Amino acid sequence: MQVLYPAWQHRMVQQRLPSLLDPPIGFAHRGARAHAPENTLEAFALALRLGATGLESDVWLTADKVAVLDHDGVIRRWGRKQPISELKYQSLPSHIPSLASMLSSCPGEFALSLDVKDPSAFAATVTAIREVKPEIEEHLWLCHPNWEQVAQWRVSTHAKLVDSTRLSRIKEGPERRAALLHESGIDAINMHHTDWNGGLVTLFHRFKKYALGWDMQHDYVLNDGLRMGLDGVFSDHTDRMMDALNHHV
């Protein structure tokens, strides 16, 4: 009798493709978000205790030019929404950390992926890194959805620069995008896990671009992505992520 398996099970039994990074980085998305309040010092510290080799967050700039970590850059209070850019750091809710305070409270070496959703936060981000934990700049991954914006940062930092996008938005095609990233000095491309397959990972690796996958919440998704050769994975579930990474060592 023929036994039929879901498509993802067929992919999982394939031989693992090589990564540019060995081992790949396990980024704890907004800290250990599945285990603690997201984007808090508690969540970042817990992620590292659970074994994460990288942390992830979104960075915004306050009215008094402080780089802070929050998902959407908006404060909801008294029935109103206020952009972080209009507020001073001291007036923010206490659970929102500055980038500097996170760096000070998290010991050791780890990769750090920051989604610079507000490009005006770039300079303050790099300054905070250099003032508090300069050794981490070489392990810093700076992401933005406009690769041309990202390319402008190349002259100002030796951090890794990341095109954060979706396959459907790459109108010129993946091979041309890989060539453009190579020409522009951008180091990596980050896409949703459903956008990736082994052929695409291999294509970007051919151009020496790191391939990163986000929203990888389930065991089979993590295992599938690692078998494709992804160089970094992003997950809310730090424990599952590290189990998968340890299994593929």
N, C-alpha and C positions, 0 to 999 in steps of 0.2 A: 504494500500500500504506500503510495506516495504521500509524504508529509509536507505540508505547505507551511512556510514560516513568513512572518512579516518581512517587508523589504529591509528594515534596519537590521534584522538578524542576519540576513545574507551579507550585508556590508560588514558586519562585525567579525565575520570569520575570515575576511580577507587579510592578507599579510600586511603588517604595519608598514606604512611608507615613512621614510626618514624625515625628521624635523631638522631645521637649521639650528635650533636650540636643543641641547640635550643635557638635562631634561627640560621639557617645556615648562613654562611658568604657569603656576596656578594662582590667578588673580581672584581675591575675595571681593565680590561685587558689592560696593558700598559698605565694606567691612563684612563681618560674618552676619549678613543681613537676615538669614533664616534663623539665627540664634540670639540676636540682640537688636535693639533699635538701630536702624540704618544710619550710616554717616555720623556715628558718635565715637568718641574716644574709646568707649567700652567695646563697640563692635570691631574697631580696628585692632585693638589689643587682643581681643578674643580670637580673631581670625589668625593672627600670628601664633597664638598658643595652640590653635588647632592644626598648625603646620603650613598655612598658606605661605607661598613664596613670593606673592605679590599682593598689593592692596589696590583697590580701584575706587575712585570717587569723581565727582564733578566739582570744578573750581569756579568760583564767582568772585567778583570784586565789589567790596562795600563802597559807600560814598567817601569814606576816609582812606581808601586804597589798601584795604586789608584783604588778602586772598583767603576765602573761607570755603568750606566743603559742604555742599548741599545738592540735592538732586535737581530741582527745577528752578532754583534761584528766586523763589517767591515765598514771602512770609504771610501766613494767614492768621489774622488776629482781629477780634471785634467785628467779624463779618466782612472784613476787607482783605484784599490781596495787595501786598506791597512788594515791589521788586527789591531784592537785596541791594542793588546798585543805588537805591535812594536812601538807604539806612546806614548809620554808622555801626561799626562793629559792636560797640558796647550796648547798643540797643537791640541787638539780635537775641532771640531765645537762647538760653544758656546751653542747650544741647548742640547747637551749631558750632563746630570747632573751627578755629583758624587753621590754615595749613601748617603754620609754624608750631602751633600747640600739638597737632597730631604728630609731626616729625619729632618733637621733643619727647613725647610720651611713648613712642614706639621704638624700642631699642633694637639693635642688630641691623643686619643687612637684608634688604628686601627690594623687590622691584615695585615701582609705583606708577600706576596708570591714571592719568588725570584727563578727563574730558573737559577741555577748555571751551565751554559753550559760549562764553563771552570773551571774544578775542582780546578785549582790553585788559583781561586778567592775566595775560601771558607774562608781561614784564614782572608783575608782582609775584607771580608763581615762581619764576626762575630766581628772583631775588630772595624769596623765602627759603628756597632750597639751598642756595649758596650761603646764606647767613646761618642757617640752623643745622643743616646736614649736607654739606657740600659733596661728600663722597657718594651721595645717592644720585647725583645728576646723571651719571653714566648708566644708572638703572632706571631712569625716568622715561616714561612713554607718554608723550603729549598728543592727544587726539582731538580731531575736529572734523565735521562733516564736509568741509570744503578743502580739498587737497591743495588748491592754489593758495588759500590762506595759510595752511600749514607750511607750505614751501617758503613763505616769507620769514619763517622763524629760524630757518637753517643757519643764517649768519650769526644768530644771537645765542645759540646753545648747542652743546654736543649731546643733548638728550636725544632719544629716539623719537622720530616724528611719525605720526600714524594717520592715515586716511581712514576715517571711520564712516562707513557707507553701507549701502545695500547693493546687491547685484543688479537689481532692477534700475538703479540710478546710474549705472555705468553705461551710458548711451554709446560710447565709442568702442565698447567691447573690452573684455578683461585683458587681452594681450596688449592692446594699445594703452590701457590704463597702467599696466605694469611697467611699460616702457616710459610713460610720462612720470611715474613715481621715481623711476631710476634716474631719469634726467634731472629731476627736481631735488634730489637728495633726500627724499622721503623714505623711511626705513621699513614701513610696515603697512598692511591693510587689515582692518578689523571689520568683519561682517557677521551678521546673524548666522547661527550654526546651520540653519536651513539653506543658506546660500552656498555653502561649501560642499565640494566633493573632492575626491583624491586628485582628479585631473586639474582642478583649479589651484589646489595647494601646490601641486608640482609646477604649474605654470608660473606662479608668483615666486616660488623658490628658484626657478631658472633665472629670474631677474634679481636674485639675492634679496627678495623682499620677505620679511617675516609675515606669516599668516596667523591671524588671531580670530578666535570665535567667541561670541558672547551669547548670553541667555542659555547657558548649558546647565540645566537644572537636574536632569535625570541621569542615572547611571549609564543607560544605553546611549544617550546623546554624548556624554563625556567620552565613553569608550570608543564610540564611532569617530568622533572628532580627533582623538589621539591617534587612532589607526590611520586616519587620512594624513597625518603628519603635521597637524597644527602646532605652532610654536608657543601658543599661549591660549588658555581657556579662562572664561569668566563665569563664575557661578555664585549664586546666593548661598548655596549649601557647601560650605567649606569642607565639611567632613566627607561628603560624597566625592567632591572634587579631588581631595587628597588621596582617598582610597583608589580612585581611578588612576591618578598619576603614579602612585606607588605600584599599582598592578602592571603598569606599562614600562616601568624602569627596566 
